[in-house]
Structures are given as structure tokens and as C-alpha cells.
Amino acid sequence: MGQRAHDKTKLILSYSIFCDTHYYSYACDKYCKYTDDKHGHYQCDLHGNKVCLPGWYIPQGNCIKYCVPQNDDIRGHYSCDSKGNKVCRRGWYGPLNGCLCRPRNSDPGHYTCNRTTGEKICLKSWFGTLCTIYCDESKGNYSCNATTGEKICHAGWYGNLCDTYCISTNDSSGHYTCNATTGEKICHAGWHGRLCDTYCIPTNDSSGHYSCNVTTGEKICHAGWYGNLCDIYCIPTNDSSGHYSCNTTTGEKICHAGWYGNLCDIYCIPTNDISGHYSCNVTTGEKICHAGWYGNLCDIYCIPTNDSSGHYSCNA
């Protein structure tokens, strides 16, 4: 718009410059466009400077570094510095891993922390991802797996605590192999007992008649058989073939009262009356006549005499 003065002529011009969209500065040569995607996270101020959206940092790099302060056991324990770097809260370590490591020496873990990575560093004798597995080589017959802490039993030792000793044996001290996990003795066929030193094979012939206790190997005699080898036969009897019971250990015949002999088939009751005068041999049951008495029933009396009453000896 022009103006004319009274004393001279002056032309004054006023104008405004409007930059195209997304361009800034007096020369409209500064480009800035609101962005919130993989290329960046920012808006633009009046001068075309990038201003990072909340949680995003480093405008010179298009605000692609993300950091939001956290304070929980899932997302981490940290604040953010001016460049978006995680700054671990007091007592927490591992900014490269969300500051999720805090040293401890109680359940559920026993470890210190790498100050940069937050990696757990197990205390002595503790192993595993969370340092919850205890293994002390000085307290047992084992070494410890350097990663898991699993006990590795020394040769001859077995069980979870490597406290069971077993060496496969086949001599007078025992006949067994060892369970690869528990170290329990596994007896060879026919051997029984805690040390697998008792031999027993079920038998039913002239050498014996028995089965075997599966734990102890003790012989279990079949019915009617007795003795250490179950080779003595005895059935309680009370008839013409014999009159006896059986000793439950040895199988020896135990004659009923008044019966004698190997088969308890000889009867004898000590007698001293008109039917006879005798005692009984405790083994055979043979009648033993009292003095002066003779005959099968000891019922004949005779005393050698040589006087007026008679002159004779007695047939023995």
C-alpha cells in the first residue's frame, strides 16, 4: 500500500511470508512433520524443532529412544536421564536389562548382581538360574555341576545326597550289582539278604523241600518237612504206625507218653504189680525187670538159692 507525503513521495511496502506445510524458519528451509511411528516419535515447535513425545528421547535422533520410569518387579526399577538412559533406583542393578536385579542372600535366591547387565552372580555354593540350588562339595561324596548345582556322585556313591555306598561285588562278602540311581544292592539270582550273602534256590528233591523268603533268603520248609535243610520228614501220628508229634524246628519225633523207639511204636508203662515188675528204657521202651523178676513181662520171680528150700540159680 503506498502513501504520499506533503513534502515528498515515500512508498512503504508490508508483506508476510507463509511457509509451505511442514517447513519452518525465515527461509522456510527447515522441515519438520509430526511423527509417531517406526521413523520417530515427535512433534514440532513454532520454529520447526523436534520435540519428543512423552517417554521418547534424543530429538536429534528422531526421538527413537524410549524410556518411562518404572518401579515394579516385572518392568523394572529405574528412572530416566535426559538422554533416555535407564538409571537404576537405589539397590537395583542392570540398566541394560531393566534394573531387575537386587542382591539377596535368602529365599528365593542367593546372589549379587552385575552392575551393568543385571546378571545374577551366585554366592559360593549356590547354583542355578536363580541361585536357589545349594551344593557344597566339602560336605559330601560329590562334586557340583558348575551351572545347575546338581550333585555329581563320586565313584561308588549313589542317591540324591550321594550318601549310599555300593560297589558291585561277587565274592564271599556278597553277590550283587548296584542300582545306578539309588545305590541299592541288587542281589544276583539265588542270593538274598541285606548283603546278598545268603544263598537259596527253591528246592523240592532229596536235598531239601523248601521255598525261599524273598528278602532274607531264609528257607521256608514245605508242610511236613523240618530241619536246616528241610530234609527231615515228620507228620504227627497216633496209630499203629507210631504215636508222636513233631519238633517244630528239627522235625524230631516226640513220642507220646508211654511210647518209645525211633517210630514211637513200642509201648511201655513202668509197672510193679501182678501184671509185671519193670521200668522202661527211656530210649527204646524195652522193659527193664526189677531185681528178681524175669520173663518178657517180668512176671516170673526167681532168687538163686542153695539151702534147705532149694538148690538153684536163675536163667537170666
Solvent accessible surface area in square Angstrom, and as a share of the most:
residue,aa,sasa,rsa
1,M,180,0.80
2,G,48,0.46
3,Q,115,0.51
4,R,196,0.71
5,A,45,0.35
6,H,201,0.90
7,D,123,0.64
8,K,126,0.53
9,T,99,0.57
10,K,106,0.45
11,L,125,0.62
12,I,91,0.46
13,L,127,0.63
14,S,108,0.69
15,Y,180,0.69
16,S,83,0.54
17,I,118,0.60
18,F,177,0.74
19,C,46,0.27
20,D,110,0.57
21,T,103,0.60
22,H,67,0.30
23,Y,90,0.34
24,Y,57,0.22
25,S,52,0.34
26,Y,218,0.83
27,A,75,0.58
28,C,33,0.20
29,D,105,0.55
30,K,80,0.34
31,Y,119,0.45
32,C,3,0.01
33,K,97,0.41
34,Y,127,0.48
35,T,20,0.12
36,D,82,0.42
37,D,68,0.35
38,K,174,0.74
39,H,119,0.53
40,G,0,0.00
41,H,25,0.11
42,Y,21,0.08
43,Q,82,0.36
44,C,33,0.20
45,D,49,0.25
46,L,163,0.81
47,H,128,0.57
48,G,3,0.03
49,N,61,0.31
50,K,69,0.29
51,V,64,0.37
52,C,29,0.17
53,L,25,0.12
54,P,126,0.79
55,G,16,0.15
56,W,59,0.21
57,Y,52,0.20
58,I,64,0.33
59,P,49,0.31
60,Q,163,0.73
61,G,30,0.29
62,N,53,0.27
63,C,0,0.00
64,I,106,0.54
65,K,73,0.31
66,Y,120,0.46
67,C,2,0.01
68,V,50,0.29
69,P,70,0.44
70,Q,30,0.13
71,N,100,0.51
72,D,42,0.22
73,D,109,0.57
74,I,152,0.77
75,R,154,0.56
76,G,0,0.00
77,H,12,0.05
78,Y,15,0.06
79,S,42,0.27
80,C,27,0.16
81,D,52,0.27
82,S,103,0.66
83,K,130,0.55
84,G,2,0.02
85,N,57,0.29
86,K,76,0.32
87,V,72,0.41
88,C,33,0.20
89,R,85,0.31
90,R,233,0.85
91,G,27,0.26
92,W,38,0.13
93,Y,48,0.18
94,G,0,0.00
95,P,42,0.26
96,L,136,0.67
97,N,88,0.45
98,G,7,0.06
99,C,0,0.00
100,L,68,0.34
101,C,2,0.01
102,R,122,0.45
103,P,61,0.38
104,R,95,0.35
105,N,104,0.53
106,S,59,0.38
107,D,120,0.62
108,P,88,0.55
109,G,0,0.00
110,H,17,0.08
111,Y,20,0.08
112,T,61,0.35
113,C,14,0.08
114,N,52,0.27
115,R,172,0.63
116,T,73,0.43
117,T,57,0.33
118,G,7,0.07
119,E,113,0.51
120,K,64,0.27
121,I,87,0.44
122,C,46,0.28
123,L,53,0.26
124,K,186,0.79
125,S,20,0.13
126,W,54,0.19
127,F,39,0.16
128,G,21,0.20
129,T,125,0.73
130,L,93,0.46
131,C,1,0.00
132,T,60,0.35
133,I,81,0.41
134,Y,95,0.36
135,C,2,0.01
136,D,26,0.14
137,E,92,0.41
138,S,98,0.63
139,K,145,0.62
140,G,29,0.28
141,N,48,0.25
142,Y,16,0.06
143,S,40,0.26
144,C,18,0.11
145,N,50,0.25
146,A,92,0.72
147,T,105,0.61
148,T,67,0.39
149,G,1,0.01
150,E,113,0.51
151,K,57,0.24
152,I,89,0.45
153,C,45,0.27
154,H,92,0.41
155,A,100,0.78
156,G,9,0.09
157,W,72,0.25
158,Y,51,0.20
159,G,23,0.22
160,N,140,0.72
161,L,109,0.54
162,C,1,0.00
163,D,91,0.47
164,T,52,0.30
165,Y,118,0.45
166,C,3,0.02
167,I,88,0.45
168,S,70,0.45
169,T,26,0.15
170,N,105,0.54
171,D,76,0.39
172,S,114,0.74
173,S,71,0.46
174,G,0,0.00
175,H,26,0.11
176,Y,22,0.09
177,T,61,0.35
178,C,23,0.14
179,N,49,0.25
180,A,93,0.72
181,T,100,0.58
182,T,68,0.40
183,G,2,0.02
184,E,113,0.51
185,K,64,0.27
186,I,87,0.44
187,C,46,0.27
188,H,58,0.26
189,A,100,0.78
190,G,12,0.11
191,W,60,0.21
192,H,31,0.14
193,G,20,0.19
194,R,199,0.73
195,L,64,0.32
196,C,1,0.01
197,D,70,0.36
198,T,53,0.31
199,Y,117,0.44
200,C,2,0.01
201,I,78,0.40
202,P,90,0.57
203,T,25,0.14
204,N,106,0.54
205,D,74,0.38
206,S,113,0.73
207,S,69,0.44
208,G,0,0.00
209,H,26,0.12
210,Y,23,0.09
211,S,45,0.29
212,C,16,0.10
213,N,50,0.26
214,V,132,0.76
215,T,96,0.56
216,T,68,0.39
217,G,2,0.02
218,E,113,0.51
219,K,62,0.26
220,I,85,0.43
221,C,46,0.27
222,H,68,0.30
223,A,100,0.78
224,G,10,0.09
225,W,60,0.21
226,Y,44,0.17
227,G,17,0.16
228,N,141,0.72
229,L,92,0.46
230,C,1,0.00
231,D,64,0.33
232,I,82,0.41
233,Y,115,0.44
234,C,2,0.01
235,I,80,0.41
236,P,84,0.53
237,T,25,0.15
238,N,107,0.55
239,D,75,0.39
240,S,114,0.73
241,S,70,0.45
242,G,0,0.00
243,H,25,0.11
244,Y,22,0.08
245,S,44,0.29
246,C,14,0.08
247,N,50,0.26
248,T,122,0.71
249,T,101,0.59
250,T,61,0.36
251,G,2,0.02
252,E,113,0.51
253,K,63,0.27
254,I,85,0.43
255,C,46,0.27
256,H,66,0.29
257,A,100,0.77
258,G,10,0.10
259,W,61,0.21
260,Y,44,0.17
261,G,19,0.18
262,N,142,0.73
263,L,93,0.46
264,C,1,0.01
265,D,64,0.33
266,I,80,0.40
267,Y,116,0.44
268,C,2,0.01
269,I,80,0.41
270,P,83,0.52
271,T,25,0.14
272,N,105,0.54
273,D,74,0.38
274,I,171,0.87
275,S,68,0.44
276,G,0,0.00
277,H,25,0.11
278,Y,22,0.09
279,S,45,0.29
280,C,15,0.09
281,N,49,0.25
282,V,130,0.75
283,T,96,0.56
284,T,60,0.35
285,G,2,0.02
286,E,115,0.51
287,K,65,0.28
288,I,87,0.44
289,C,46,0.27
290,H,65,0.29
291,A,101,0.79
292,G,10,0.10
293,W,59,0.21
294,Y,59,0.23
295,G,39,0.37
296,N,144,0.74
297,L,94,0.47
298,C,1,0.00
299,D,64,0.33
300,I,103,0.52
301,Y,128,0.49
302,C,27,0.16
303,I,84,0.43
304,P,83,0.53
305,T,25,0.15
306,N,125,0.64
307,D,75,0.39
308,S,124,0.80
309,S,94,0.60
310,G,15,0.14
311,H,133,0.59
312,Y,115,0.44
313,S,90,0.58
314,C,25,0.15
315,N,145,0.74
316,A,122,0.94
